[in-house]
Amino acid sequence: MNSRRLWLGALFLIGVLWGGCLEVMAADSAAKDPMQLLESLERRRVELDERNKVLDRREQELQQLEGRLNKRVEALQSLRELIQKDMSDEKNVDDGNIKRLAKIFSSMKPQEAAQRLMALEHKMAVRVLKAMREKSAAKVLGKMDAQQATTLSEDVGLSLAERRRRQESDGKM
């Protein structure tokens, strides 16, 4: 980047000097005084030095801003990784809890498990039924109200894509 900047700076200076020389030559063609020419070139050199200083300051500011942005991006990436890890850990704990609940419901009498399962939130009941063995889940569903057993059975058997389509159609109504 430095060599590229030097090349660009050199080309810029050559262009400016050439333009300045043309201006000076045009202005001084009438005067033809070498002292005026030297003074004009000196003024032009001072202007170019000032512009160069301004450009150097701006480049330093941009580099500082770039450094700060890179640090923020790194911090956000590490935060994102931490959040993803926490979500994964939470899902693992949640899945473990659902499996334990499924074992508990499976160890109950089907009538009692059916009553308690119907008292749970629908999504939770579906998750518990999915975690249960088919035989146990069938016995529990057999002891439920027909309407509720049908709804739970449908949701247990639905694929993820089917559930999304159903949720989207429910949301549109």
MARBAVEX-597436 format. One record per atom (N, C-alpha, C, CB): residue number from 1; residue in three letters; atom name; z, x, y. Coordinates in steps of 0.2 Angstrom, whole numbers. Each point is the difference from the previous one (the first is absolute). Glycine has a CB too. Example, Ala and Ser with C-alpha at 12.3 -4.5 7.8 and 13.67 -1.06 7.14 Angstrom:
2
 resi resn name    c3    c1    c2
    1  ALA    N    39    66   -28
    1  ALA   CA     0    -4     6
    1  ALA    C     0     4     6
    1  ALA   CB     6    -9    -6
    2  SER    N   -10     7    11
    2  SER   CA     1     4     6
    2  SER    C     3    -4     5
    2  SER   CB   -10     6    -3
END
This chain:
173
 resi resn name    c3    c1    c2
    1  MET    N     0     4    -6
    1  MET   CA     0    -4     6
    1  MET    C     0     4     6
    1  MET   CB     6    -9    -6
    2  ASN    N    -3    15     6
    2  ASN   CA     1     4     6
    2  ASN    C    -7     3     1
    2  ASN   CB    12     3    -2
    3  SER    N   -16     0    -3
    3  SER   CA    -6     3     1
    3  SER    C    -5    -6     3
    3  SER   CB     2     9    -9
    4  ARG    N    -2   -15     7
    4  ARG   CA    -4    -5     2
    4  ARG    C     2    -2     7
    4  ARG   CB    -1    -5   -11
    5  ARG    N     7     5    13
    5  ARG   CA     2    -1     7
    5  ARG    C    -2     6     4
    5  ARG   CB    10    -6    -4
    6  LEU    N   -10    12     2
    6  LEU   CA    -2     6     4
    6  LEU    C    -8    -1     1
    6  LEU   CB     9     7    -4
    7  TRP    N   -12    -9    -1
    7  TRP   CA    -8    -1     1
    7  TRP    C    -1    -5     5
    7  TRP   CB    -2     3   -12
    8  LEU    N     5    -9    11
    8  LEU   CA    -1    -6     5
    8  LEU    C     2     2     7
    8  LEU   CB     2    -8    -9
    9  GLY    N     4    12    10
    9  GLY   CA     2     2     6
    9  GLY    C    -5     5     3
    9  GLY   CB    12    -1    -3
   10  ALA    N   -15     6    -1
   10  ALA   CA    -4     5     3
   10  ALA    C    -7    -4     2
   10  ALA   CB     5     9    -8
   11  LEU    N    -7   -14     4
   11  LEU   CA    -6    -4     2
   11  LEU    C     1    -3     6
   11  LEU   CB    -3    -1   -12
   12  PHE    N     9    -2    13
   12  PHE   CA     2    -4     6
   12  PHE    C     0     4     6
   12  PHE   CB     7    -7    -7
   13  LEU    N    -4    13     6
   13  LEU   CA     0     5     6
   13  LEU    C    -7     2     2
   13  LEU   CB    12     4    -4
   14  ILE    N   -16    -2    -1
   14  ILE   CA    -7     2     1
   14  ILE    C    -3    -5     4
   14  ILE   CB     0     7   -10
   15  GLY    N     0   -13     8
   15  GLY   CA    -3    -6     3
   15  GLY    C     3    -1     7
   15  GLY   CB    -2    -5   -10
   16  VAL    N     8     5    11
   16  VAL   CA     3     0     7
   16  VAL    C    -2     5     4
   16  VAL   CB    10    -6    -5
   17  LEU    N    -9    12     3
   17  LEU   CA    -2     6     4
   17  LEU    C    -8     0     2
   17  LEU   CB     9     7    -6
   18  TRP    N   -13    -9     1
   18  TRP   CA    -7    -1     2
   18  TRP    C    -1    -5     5
   18  TRP   CB    -3     4   -12
   19  GLY    N     6   -10    11
   19  GLY   CA     0    -5     5
   19  GLY    C     3     2     7
   19  GLY   CB     0    -8    -9
   20  GLY    N     5    12     8
   20  GLY   CA     3     3     7
   20  GLY    C    -4     5     3
   20  GLY   CB    11    -2    -5
   21  CYS    N   -14     6     1
   21  CYS   CA    -5     5     3
   21  CYS    C    -6    -3     3
   21  CYS   CB     4     8    -9
   22  LEU    N    -7   -14     6
   22  LEU   CA    -5    -3     3
   22  LEU    C     2    -3     6
   22  LEU   CB    -5    -3   -11
   23  GLU    N    11     0    12
   23  GLU   CA     2    -3     6
   23  GLU    C     1     5     5
   23  GLU   CB     6    -9    -6
   24  VAL    N    -3    15     4
   24  VAL   CA     1     5     5
   24  VAL    C    -6     3     2
   24  VAL   CB    11     3    -5
   25  MET    N   -16    -2     1
   25  MET   CA    -6     3     2
   25  MET    C    -4    -5     5
   25  MET   CB    -1     6   -11
   26  ALA    N     2   -12     9
   26  ALA   CA    -4    -5     4
   26  ALA    C     4     0     7
   26  ALA   CB    -4    -7   -10
   27  ALA    N    10     7    10
   27  ALA   CA     4    -1     7
   27  ALA    C    -1     7     3
   27  ALA   CB     8    -8    -5
   28  ASP    N    -8    13     2
   28  ASP   CA     0     7     3
   28  ASP    C    -7     2     1
   28  ASP   CB    11     3    -5
   29  SER    N   -16    -6     3
   29  SER   CA    -7     2     1
   29  SER    C    -1     0     7
   29  SER   CB    -4    -4   -11
   30  ALA    N     7     0    15
   30  ALA   CA    -1     0     7
   30  ALA    C     4     5     4
   30  ALA   CB    -3   -12    -1
   31  ALA    N     9    13    -2
   31  ALA   CA     5     5     3
   31  ALA    C    -2     7    -2
   31  ALA   CB     9    -9     1
   32  LYS    N   -10    10    -7
   32  LYS   CA    -2     6    -3
   32  LYS    C     5     6     2
   32  LYS   CB   -12    -3     0
   33  ASP    N    19     0     1
   33  ASP   CA     5     5     1
   33  ASP    C     4     2    -6
   33  ASP   CB     1    -5    11
   34  PRO    N    -1    11   -13
   34  PRO   CA     3     2    -7
   34  PRO    C     8    -2     0
   34  PRO   CB    -8     9    -1
   35  MET    N    11    -9     7
   35  MET   CA     7    -2     0
   35  MET    C     1    -7    -1
   35  MET   CB     2     9     8
   36  GLN    N    -6   -13    -5
   36  GLN   CA     1    -7    -2
   36  GLN    C    -2    -2    -7
   36  GLN   CB    -4    -2    12
   37  LEU    N     0     6   -15
   37  LEU   CA    -2    -1    -7
   37  LEU    C     6     2    -4
   37  LEU   CB   -12     2     2
   38  LEU    N    15     4    -1
   38  LEU   CA     6     2    -3
   38  LEU    C     6    -5     0
   38  LEU   CB    -3    12     2
   39  GLU    N     4   -15     4
   39  GLU   CA     5    -5     2
   39  GLU    C    -1    -6    -4
   39  GLU   CB     2     5    11
   40  SER    N    -8    -7   -11
   40  SER   CA    -2    -6    -4
   40  SER    C     1     1    -7
   40  SER   CB    -8    -3     8
   41  LEU    N     6     9   -11
   41  LEU   CA     1     1    -7
   41  LEU    C     8     0    -2
   41  LEU   CB   -11     6     0
   42  GLU    N    15    -3     5
   42  GLU   CA     7     1    -1
   42  GLU    C     3    -7     0
   42  GLU   CB     0    11     5
   43  ARG    N    -2   -16    -1
   43  ARG   CA     3    -7     0
   43  ARG    C    -2    -3    -6
   43  ARG   CB    -1    -1    12
   44  ARG    N    -5     2   -15
   44  ARG   CA    -2    -3    -6
   44  ARG    C     4     2    -6
   44  ARG   CB   -12    -1     5
   45  ARG    N    13     8    -5
   45  ARG   CA     4     3    -5
   45  ARG    C     7    -3     0
   45  ARG   CB    -7    10     1
   46  VAL    N    10   -11     5
   46  VAL   CA     7    -3     0
   46  VAL    C     0    -7    -2
   46  VAL   CB     2     7    10
   47  GLU    N    -7   -11    -8
   47  GLU   CA    -1    -7    -3
   47  GLU    C     0     0    -8
   47  GLU   CB    -6    -3    11
   48  LEU    N     2     7   -13
   48  LEU   CA    -1     1    -8
   48  LEU    C     6     2    -3
   48  LEU   CB   -12     3     1
   49  ASP    N    16     1     2
   49  ASP   CA     7     2    -3
   49  ASP    C     4    -6     0
   49  ASP   CB    -1    12     4
   50  GLU    N     1   -15     2
   50  GLU   CA     5    -6     0
   50  GLU    C    -2    -6    -5
   50  GLU   CB     1     3    12
   51  ARG    N    -8    -4   -13
   51  ARG   CA    -2    -4    -5
   51  ARG    C     2     2    -7
   51  ARG   CB    -9    -3     7
   52  ASN    N     8     9    -8
   52  ASN   CA     2     3    -7
   52  ASN    C     8    -1    -1
   52  ASN   CB   -10     9     1
   53  LYS    N    14    -8     4
   53  LYS   CA     7    -1    -1
   53  LYS    C     2    -7    -1
   53  LYS   CB     2     9     8
   54  VAL    N    -6   -14    -5
   54  VAL   CA     1    -7    -1
   54  VAL    C    -2    -1    -7
   54  VAL   CB    -2    -3    12
   55  LEU    N    -3     5   -15
   55  LEU   CA    -3    -1    -6
   55  LEU    C     5     3    -5
   55  LEU   CB   -12     0     4
   56  ASP    N    15     6    -3
   56  ASP   CA     5     3    -5
   56  ASP    C     6    -4     0
   56  ASP   CB    -4    11     3
   57  ARG    N     7   -14     3
   57  ARG   CA     6    -4    -1
   57  ARG    C    -2    -6    -4
   57  ARG   CB     4     4    12
   58  ARG    N   -10    -7   -10
   58  ARG   CA    -1    -7    -4
   58  ARG    C    -1     2    -8
   58  ARG   CB    -6    -5    10
   59  GLU    N     3    10   -11
   59  GLU   CA     0     2    -8
   59  GLU    C     7     1    -3
   59  GLU   CB   -11     5     2
   60  GLN    N    15    -2     2
   60  GLN   CA     7     1    -3
   60  GLN    C     4    -7     0
   60  GLN   CB     0    12     5
   61  GLU    N    -1   -16     0
   61  GLU   CA     3    -7    -1
   61  GLU    C    -3    -3    -6
   61  GLU   CB     1    -1    13
   62  LEU    N    -8     1   -14
   62  LEU   CA    -3    -3    -6
   62  LEU    C     3     2    -6
   62  LEU   CB   -10    -2     7
   63  GLN    N    11     9    -8
   63  GLN   CA     3     3    -6
   63  GLN    C     7    -2    -1
   63  GLN   CB    -8    10     2
   64  GLN    N    12   -11     3
   64  GLN   CA     7    -2     0
   64  GLN    C     0    -7    -3
   64  GLN   CB     3     8     9
   65  LEU    N    -8   -12    -6
   65  LEU   CA     0    -7    -2
   65  LEU    C    -2    -1    -7
   65  LEU   CB    -3    -3    12
   66  GLU    N    -2     7   -14
   66  GLU   CA    -2     0    -7
   66  GLU    C     5     2    -5
   66  GLU   CB   -11     3     4
   67  GLY    N    15     2    -2
   67  GLY   CA     6     2    -4
   67  GLY    C     5    -6    -1
   67  GLY   CB    -2    12     4
   68  ARG    N     3   -15     2
   68  ARG   CA     5    -6     0
   68  ARG    C    -3    -5    -5
   68  ARG   CB     5     3    12
   69  LEU    N   -11    -5   -11
   69  LEU   CA    -3    -5    -4
   69  LEU    C     0     2    -8
   69  LEU   CB    -7    -3    10
   70  ASN    N     6     9   -11
   70  ASN   CA     0     2    -7
   70  ASN    C     7    -1    -3
   70  ASN   CB    -9     8     2
   71  LYS    N    14    -6     2
   71  LYS   CA     7    -1    -2
   71  LYS    C     1    -7    -2
   71  LYS   CB     4    10     7
   72  ARG    N    -6   -14    -2
   72  ARG   CA     1    -8    -1
   72  ARG    C    -3    -2    -6
   72  ARG   CB     1    -1    12
   73  VAL    N    -7     3   -13
   73  VAL   CA    -4    -2    -6
   73  VAL    C     4     2    -6
   73  VAL   CB   -11     1     6
   74  GLU    N    13     5    -6
   74  GLU   CA     4     3    -6
   74  GLU    C     6    -4    -1
   74  GLU   CB    -5    11     2
   75  ALA    N     9   -13     3
   75  ALA   CA     6    -4    -1
   75  ALA    C    -2    -7    -2
   75  ALA   CB     5     7     9
   76  LEU    N   -10   -10    -7
   76  LEU   CA    -2    -6    -2
   76  LEU    C    -2     0    -8
   76  LEU   CB    -4    -3    12
   77  GLN    N     0     8   -14
   77  GLN   CA    -2     1    -7
   77  GLN    C     6     0    -4
   77  GLN   CB   -10     6     3
   78  SER    N    15    -1    -1
   78  SER   CA     6     0    -4
   78  SER    C     4    -6     0
   78  SER   CB     1    12     3
   79  LEU    N    -1   -16     2
   79  LEU   CA     4    -6     0
   79  LEU    C    -4    -5    -4
   79  LEU   CB     4     2    11
   80  ARG    N   -10    -2   -11
   80  ARG   CA    -4    -4    -5
   80  ARG    C     1     1    -7
   80  ARG   CB    -9    -1     9
   81  GLU    N     9     8   -11
   81  GLU   CA     2     2    -7
   81  GLU    C     7    -3    -2
   81  GLU   CB    -8    10     2
   82  LEU    N    13    -9     3
   82  LEU   CA     7    -2    -1
   82  LEU    C     0    -8    -1
   82  LEU   CB     4    10     7
   83  ILE    N    -8   -13    -3
   83  ILE   CA     0    -8    -1
   83  ILE    C    -3    -2    -7
   83  ILE   CB     0    -1    13
   84  GLN    N    -5     5   -14
   84  GLN   CA    -4    -2    -7
   84  GLN    C     5     2    -6
   84  GLN   CB   -11     2     5
   85  LYS    N    15     3    -4
   85  LYS   CA     4     2    -6
   85  LYS    C     6    -5     0
   85  LYS   CB    -3    12     2
   86  ASP    N     6   -14     4
   86  ASP   CA     5    -5     0
   86  ASP    C    -3    -7    -3
   86  ASP   CB     6     6    10
   87  MET    N   -12    -8    -8
   87  MET   CA    -2    -6    -3
   87  MET    C    -1     0    -8
   87  MET   CB    -6    -2    11
   88  SER    N     4     8   -13
   88  SER   CA    -1     1    -7
   88  SER    C     6     0    -4
   88  SER   CB   -10     7     3
   89  ASP    N    15    -4     0
   89  ASP   CA     7     0    -3
   89  ASP    C     3    -7     0
   89  ASP   CB     2    12     4
   90  GLU    N    -3   -16     2
   90  GLU   CA     2    -7     0
   90  GLU    C    -3    -4    -5
   90  GLU   CB     2     2    12
   91  LYS    N    -9    -1   -13
   91  LYS   CA    -3    -4    -5
   91  LYS    C     2     2    -7
   91  LYS   CB   -10     0     7
   92  ASN    N    12     6    -8
   92  ASN   CA     2     2    -7
   92  ASN    C     7    -3    -1
   92  ASN   CB    -6    11     1
   93  VAL    N    10   -11     4
   93  VAL   CA     7    -3    -1
   93  VAL    C    -1    -8    -1
   93  VAL   CB     5     9     8
   94  ASP    N   -10   -12    -4
   94  ASP   CA    -1    -7     0
   94  ASP    C    -2    -2    -7
   94  ASP   CB    -3     0    12
   95  ASP    N    -2     4   -15
   95  ASP   CA    -3    -1    -6
   95  ASP    C     6     1    -6
   95  ASP   CB   -12     4     4
   96  GLY    N    16     0    -3
   96  GLY   CA     6     1    -4
   96  GLY    C     4    -6     0
   96  GLY   CB     0    13     1
   97  ASN    N     1   -15     5
   97  ASN   CA     5    -6     0
   97  ASN    C    -4    -6    -3
   97  ASN   CB     5     4    11
   98  ILE    N   -11    -5   -10
   98  ILE   CA    -4    -6    -3
   98  ILE    C     1     1    -8
   98  ILE   CB    -8    -1    10
   99  LYS    N     7     7   -13
   99  LYS   CA     0     1    -7
   99  LYS    C     7    -2    -2
   99  LYS   CB    -8     9     0
  100  ARG    N    13    -7     3
  100  ARG   CA     7    -2    -2
  100  ARG    C     1    -7     1
  100  ARG   CB     5    10     4
  101  LEU    N    -7   -14     1
  101  LEU   CA     0    -7     0
  101  LEU    C    -3    -3    -6
  101  LEU   CB     0     0    13
  102  ALA    N    -6     3   -14
  102  ALA   CA    -4    -3    -6
  102  ALA    C     4     0    -6
  102  ALA   CB   -11     3     5
  103  LYS    N    14     3    -6
  103  LYS   CA     5     1    -6
  103  LYS    C     5    -5     0
  103  LYS   CB    -3    12    -1
  104  ILE    N     6   -13     7
  104  ILE   CA     6    -5     0
  104  ILE    C    -2    -7    -2
  104  ILE   CB     5     7     9
  105  PHE    N   -11    -9    -6
  105  PHE   CA    -3    -7    -1
  105  PHE    C    -2     0    -7
  105  PHE   CB    -4    -1    12
  106  SER    N     2     6   -15
  106  SER   CA    -2     0    -7
  106  SER    C     6    -1    -5
  106  SER   CB   -10     7     3
  107  SER    N    15    -5    -1
  107  SER   CA     6     0    -4
  107  SER    C     4    -7     1
  107  SER   CB     1    13     1
  108  MET    N    -3   -17     4
  108  MET   CA     3    -6     1
  108  MET    C    -3    -5    -5
  108  MET   CB     2     2    12
  109  LYS    N     1    -8   -13
  109  LYS   CA    -3    -6    -3
  109  LYS    C    -6    -2     4
  109  LYS   CB    11    -3    -6
  110  PRO    N   -16     1     3
  110  PRO   CA    -6    -2     4
  110  PRO    C     1    -6     5
  110  PRO   CB    -7     3   -10
  111  GLN    N    11    -8     8
  111  GLN   CA     2    -5     5
  111  GLN    C     3     3     6
  111  GLN   CB     1    -8    -9
  112  GLU    N     4    12     8
  112  GLU   CA     4     3     6
  112  GLU    C    -5     5     4
  112  GLU   CB    11    -1    -7
  113  ALA    N   -15     5     3
  113  ALA   CA    -4     4     4
  113  ALA    C    -5    -4     4
  113  ALA   CB     1     9    -9
  114  ALA    N    -4   -14     6
  114  ALA   CA    -4    -4     4
  114  ALA    C     3    -3     6
  114  ALA   CB    -6    -3   -11
  115  GLN    N    12     0    11
  115  GLN   CA     3    -2     6
  115  GLN    C     1     5     5
  115  GLN   CB     6    -8    -7
  116  ARG    N    -4    14     5
  116  ARG   CA     2     5     5
  116  ARG    C    -7     3     3
  116  ARG   CB    11     3    -7
  117  LEU    N   -16    -3     3
  117  LEU   CA    -7     3     2
  117  LEU    C    -2    -5     5
  117  LEU   CB    -2     6   -11
  118  MET    N     2   -13    10
  118  MET   CA    -2    -4     5
  118  MET    C     4     0     6
  118  MET   CB    -3    -8    -9
  119  ALA    N     9    11     9
  119  ALA   CA     4     0     7
  119  ALA    C    -3     6     4
  119  ALA   CB    10    -5    -6
  120  LEU    N   -13    10     2
  120  LEU   CA    -2     6     4
  120  LEU    C    -6    -2     4
  120  LEU   CB     4     7    -9
  121  GLU    N    -6    -2    14
  121  GLU   CA    -6    -1     4
  121  GLU    C    -6     1    -4
  121  GLU   CB     6     5    10
  122  HIS    N   -11    -9    -9
  122  HIS   CA    -6     0    -4
  122  HIS    C    -3     7    -2
  122  HIS   CB    -2   -11     5
  123  LYS    N     1    15     0
  123  LYS   CA    -2     7    -1
  123  LYS    C     4     4    -5
  123  LYS   CB    -5     0    11
  124  MET    N    12    -1   -10
  124  MET   CA     4     4    -4
  124  MET    C     0    -3    -7
  124  MET   CB     7     2    10
  125  ALA    N    -7    -8   -11
  125  ALA   CA    -1    -3    -7
  125  ALA    C    -6     2    -3
  125  ALA   CB     6   -10     4
  126  VAL    N   -12    10    -1
  126  VAL   CA    -6     3    -3
  126  VAL    C     1     7    -2
  126  VAL   CB    -7    -8     7
  127  ARG    N    10    12    -3
  127  ARG   CA     1     7    -2
  127  ARG    C     4     1    -6
  127  ARG   CB    -1     3    12
  128  VAL    N     7    -7   -12
  128  VAL   CA     4     0    -6
  128  VAL    C    -3    -2    -6
  128  VAL   CB    10    -2     8
  129  LEU    N   -14    -3    -8
  129  LEU   CA    -4    -3    -5
  129  LEU    C    -5     5    -3
  129  LEU   CB     2   -12     4
  130  LYS    N    -5    16     1
  130  LYS   CA    -5     5    -2
  130  LYS    C     3     6    -4
  130  LYS   CB    -7    -4    10
  131  ALA    N    14     5    -8
  131  ALA   CA     3     6    -3
  131  ALA    C     3    -2    -7
  131  ALA   CB     3     4    12
  132  MET    N    -2   -11   -13
  132  MET   CA     3    -2    -6
  132  MET    C    -6     1    -6
  132  MET   CB     8    -8     6
  133  ARG    N    -5     8   -12
  133  ARG   CA    -4     0    -6
  133  ARG    C    -3    -7     0
  133  ARG   CB     6     9    -7
  134  GLU    N   -12   -10     4
  134  GLU   CA    -4    -6     0
  134  GLU    C     4    -6    -4
  134  GLU   CB   -11     7     0
  135  LYS    N    14    -5    -5
  135  LYS   CA     4    -5    -4
  135  LYS    C     6    -3     4
  135  LYS   CB    -3     6   -11
  136  SER    N     6    -1    14
  136  SER   CA     6    -2     4
  136  SER    C    -2    -5     6
  136  SER   CB     6    11    -3
  137  ALA    N   -12    -8     6
  137  ALA   CA    -2    -4     6
  137  ALA    C    -3    -7    -2
  137  ALA   CB    -3    11     5
  138  ALA    N     0   -11   -11
  138  ALA   CA    -2    -7    -2
  138  ALA    C     5    -5    -2
  138  ALA   CB   -10     6    -5
  139  LYS    N    16    -3     2
  139  LYS   CA     5    -4    -1
  139  LYS    C     3    -3     7
  139  LYS   CB     3     6   -11
  140  VAL    N    -2    -2    16
  140  VAL   CA     3    -2     6
  140  VAL    C    -5    -5     3
  140  VAL   CB     6    12     2
  141  LEU    N   -12   -10    -2
  141  LEU   CA    -5    -5     4
  141  LEU    C     0    -7    -4
  141  LEU   CB    -7    10     4
  142  GLY    N     8   -10   -10
  142  GLY   CA     0    -6    -4
  142  GLY    C     6    -4     2
  142  GLY   CB    -5     6   -10
  143  LYS    N    11    -3    12
  143  LYS   CA     5    -4     2
  143  LYS    C     0    -2     8
  143  LYS   CB     7     6    -9
  144  MET    N   -12    -5    12
  144  MET   CA    -1    -1     7
  144  MET    C    -3    -7     1
  144  MET   CB     0    12     3
  145  ASP    N     1   -14     3
  145  ASP   CA    -4    -6     3
  145  ASP    C    -8     2    -1
  145  ASP   CB    10    -4     8
  146  ALA    N   -14    -1   -10
  146  ALA   CA    -7     1    -2
  146  ALA    C    -4     3     6
  146  ALA   CB     1    -9    -9
  147  GLN    N     1     6    15
  147  GLN   CA    -4     2     6
  147  GLN    C     2     7     2
  147  GLN   CB     0   -12     4
  148  GLN    N     6    14    -4
  148  GLN   CA     2     6     2
  148  GLN    C    -2     5    -5
  148  GLN   CB    10    -5     6
  149  ALA    N   -10     4   -13
  149  ALA   CA    -2     4    -5
  149  ALA    C    -7     2     1
  149  ALA   CB     9    -5    -8
  150  THR    N   -13     0     9
  150  THR   CA    -8     0     1
  150  THR    C    -1     5     6
  150  THR   CB    -2   -11    -5
  151  THR    N     5    10    11
  151  THR   CA    -1     4     6
  151  THR    C     2     7    -2
  151  THR   CB     2    -9     7
  152  LEU    N     4    10   -10
  152  LEU   CA     2     7    -2
  152  LEU    C    -5     3    -5
  152  LEU   CB    12    -3     2
  153  SER    N   -14     0    -7
  153  SER   CA    -4     2    -5
  153  SER    C    -7     2     3
  153  SER   CB     5    -7    -8
  154  GLU    N    -8     3    13
  154  GLU   CA    -6     2     3
  154  GLU    C     1     7     4
  154  GLU   CB    -3   -13     1
  155  ASP    N     9    13     3
  155  ASP   CA     1     6     4
  155  ASP    C     1     6    -4
  155  ASP   CB     4    -7     9
  156  VAL    N    -1     6   -15
  156  VAL   CA     1     6    -4
  156  VAL    C    -6     3    -3
  156  VAL   CB    11    -5    -3
  157  GLY    N   -16     0     2
  157  GLY   CA    -6     2    -3
  157  GLY    C    -6     2     4
  157  GLY   CB     3    -8    -9
  158  LEU    N    -2     7    16
  158  LEU   CA    -5     1     5
  158  LEU    C     0     8     1
  158  LEU   CB     2   -11     5
  159  SER    N    -9    13    -4
  159  SER   CA    -1     7     1
  159  SER    C     2     1     8
  159  SER   CB    -9     1   -10
  160  LEU    N     9     5    12
  160  LEU   CA     2     2     7
  160  LEU    C    -6    -3     4
  160  LEU   CB     6    10    -4
  161  ALA    N   -12    -9     2
  161  ALA   CA    -6    -3     4
  161  ALA    C     1    -7     1
  161  ALA   CB    -7     9    -4
  162  GLU    N     8   -13    -2
  162  GLU   CA     1    -7     0
  162  GLU    C     6    -2     5
  162  GLU   CB    -5    -1   -12
  163  ARG    N    10     4    12
  163  ARG   CA     6    -1     4
  163  ARG    C    -2     1     8
  163  ARG   CB     8     3    -9
  164  ARG    N   -12     2    10
  164  ARG   CA    -2     1     7
  164  ARG    C    -4    -6     2
  164  ARG   CB     1    13    -1
  165  ARG    N    -6   -15    -3
  165  ARG   CA    -5    -5     2
  165  ARG    C     4    -6     1
  165  ARG   CB    -9     5    -7
  166  ARG    N    14    -7     3
  166  ARG   CA     4    -6     1
  166  ARG    C     4     0     6
  166  ARG   CB     1    -1   -13
  167  GLN    N     2     7    15
  167  GLN   CA     4     1     6
  167  GLN    C    -4    -1     6
  167  GLN   CB     8     8    -6
  168  GLU    N   -14    -5     6
  168  GLU   CA    -5    -1     5
  168  GLU    C    -2    -7     1
  168  GLU   CB    -4    11    -2
  169  SER    N     3   -15    -3
  169  SER   CA    -2    -7     0
  169  SER    C     6    -4     3
  169  SER   CB    -9     2    -9
  170  ASP    N    15     0     6
  170  ASP   CA     5    -4     3
  170  ASP    C     2     1     7
  170  ASP   CB     5     1   -11
  171  GLY    N    -7     5    13
  171  GLY   CA     1     2     7
  171  GLY    C    -5    -3     5
  171  GLY   CB     5    10    -4
  172  LYS    N   -11   -12     2
  172  LYS   CA    -5    -3     4
  172  LYS    C     1    -7     0
  172  LYS   CB    -8     8    -3
  173  MET    N    12   -12    -1
  173  MET   CA     1    -7     0
  173  MET    C     4    -2     5
  173  MET   CB    -2    -1   -11
END
